[in-house]
Amino acid sequence: MNSLWLDSNKKENTFPSLSQDIETDVCIIGGGIFGITCAYYLSNLGFDITVLEKDSIGEKATAHTTAKITSQHNLFYDYLIHSFGKKFASDYLKANEEAIENIKEIIDTEKIKCDFEYQNSYVYTTKKSELNKIKKEISAVQSLGFPCEFVTKTGLPFPIEGAICFKNQAQFHPLKYLQGLCRSILAHNGKIYTNTIVTNVEKNADSSYLVSTNDASVKSKFVIVASHYPFINFPGFYFLKMYQSTSYLIAVDTKKTLFNGMYINPSSPTFSYRTAKYNGKKLLLIGGGDHKTGHPSCYQDTYGILEQEAKKFDPNCEVLYRWNTRDCISLDKIPYIGQYSTTMPNVFVGTGFKKWGMTLSNVASNIIVDFICGKENPYSYLFKPSRLKPIKNRDEMKNVLVQSTHSLVLDKFKSANMYFDQIPNDSGSIIEIQNEKIGIYKNPNGKIYAVKPICTHLRLFAFLE
């Protein structure tokens, strides 16, 4: 079944496939909200941009989101302060708050009708045992100078123990928003190609890049990898630094007057709520049923649990839409935004938006645009793709590998087919030590990390520095 966003925005795809070789200033691989936002900003600045999308614009992750525009990424700021410090947490919050303003400014400037609405956003709990987490988050956010509130009553149809409220957050129709961006891109002579599969990115002798597709190629000075999952394994190693989580959504006609606000709870099972306009009425959107992508799941634990939750609002409610999405999550919960690899200058990436891609895609777009324009972005340091190495965050590393076949990492390293002394910095390969195969990774400074399988049945890995 289509998502609500796809079904309520049935527009013909008027973009052609790329059929001949072209040159451009910036080639953007991926036509989701991140890639299209980059194209919007750059085309407005006078760059000749080309977008390559393998399907239709916004059809994948963007069309399967809850489309909340918020800096409240569940209970996150207490974690950021304790993990990275108060300045880091403050800048992360500022970057996302600015993203909300940026999106509203684009909507107003381009006169985009996309059902944009300001809403309060809440992280709530129905458990007394979780109240302390809520209160710790409030203290953390208030210490950053942001005016959050503790509340015990919301618009939800069941009692809660407490919630943290962020005011002046927002929601919208993501595909209607993208359509407005595309109109502006075309008006500024940007080029958009759909049903065009990128097969390779390689550096030319003149330091430009050649992006090959199934039928033609694009030569450009800059490349932005805006695909849902970075597809260039070497260099970059994003397969080793992220995992994917699948979550589910339903759109429900409750036949009743619905609440205002956007809601999510912090613990499993997680439920996310918002409303959406549809044919002159409000539908209830409920998300949840999360599990690591690739893990077995059943209907009752995914859509079934959401439908059961919907009956709290109305036992006779009607489920009109069901859809699911896969989100990329980095090992430290911070997206990767910036230079794809030290060995690929002028190639940029934005990924790992961890279910909060509406605001983080705008943050990422502004950072990448500043890189291309040679400007310093005050938030770029937060998201450096080179910051994380395989030895870090061992618990999260298990999340990446437990869901995979025991040979996932080694198979990807094998493709490099190099000897140890031939492995360049920020790259990796397989070597053999005492008849045992070891995956080797060298960071940009030449520091070496190793990965080896220790139990193929449990599918766990040991990381050795």
C-alpha angles and dihedrals in degrees: 000000000000121000118257089250094055095043095046093049105049104169127157114252102243096176118106128224118253106262104163138041115268141174126226141163096242128018113200116198108205133037101217125114094285096049094043092047090052089049091049095053095042095047089050088054091054101259119144101238134186124194119201117194124177094209129012126315111282093352099129126041096356092053092049101051131105085237097222113163104208147131089213102096096179113275098339115128098071086054092049094050093050094042102039109007137259097285091053092050092046093051092047089054093046092049092054094043089052088050090059089052091046093053092049090048091052091049092051095043095048094035092232116181101211105138092259111181132173110233137172113248123216138191103199138179134203091193124087088209090065098049092092090058090053093049093047089053091050091052091048094050093044089051086061091057096252117137103233123157139216112228135176098194128059138158092270115118093235133059121265133198093223147315142206112234128206112192127212097029119138152211134205147161103279099202094049087051092051091050090058091050091049092052090055093046092054091045088057091051095258118153124228123189124185133189085036117132118206111219104176146003118206135170119244126218090254091056093255120119133241114213109196123204134183092273110015145358140247123216113204142158093225132035127194116197101210098157117130091254122021104252099194104090098180116074110017102041093212089153086066096045103048143042132198129240123199119213133176136223137193130191112215135193103213094179086226140096108274134215130256121239139052121265142191134165123222104228140056126310087044120198125191122195137190137139129242134195116248128167094336096313139083120255124198115236116203122184133184140086090124122184137156109279109256095030116118114261136177133213093252092056094047122027091004095061090048092051090050089052091050090060089067086070096042127350089210098046120142121230107218101173138023125186142150139208141197119227126196114229125190122221094253094036092247119116123244109241126163138036111016092220138339087246092056108058114189092023112111137187141196118189144128096065089161098216095312099088100137094072098024092054089059091047089050094047093054092048093050093044089052090050091053092046092049093245129137113244114206092217102045093095090064094064107034107156092213094057098090126067129191093253092062129088098015095185091055091044087062088056089059097047107032090069093050135079112267092253098049098108097035092049091054092047091048092062089070090062097195138140117246097254090050096057109112123218115279090025140087149206144165124279130178121234118181091342092308123116115231127187110226126201124186117199121219090273094050096257110149130228127180134206126193135168113250100175122018092186094055091037093224128143135208119222116210126190 
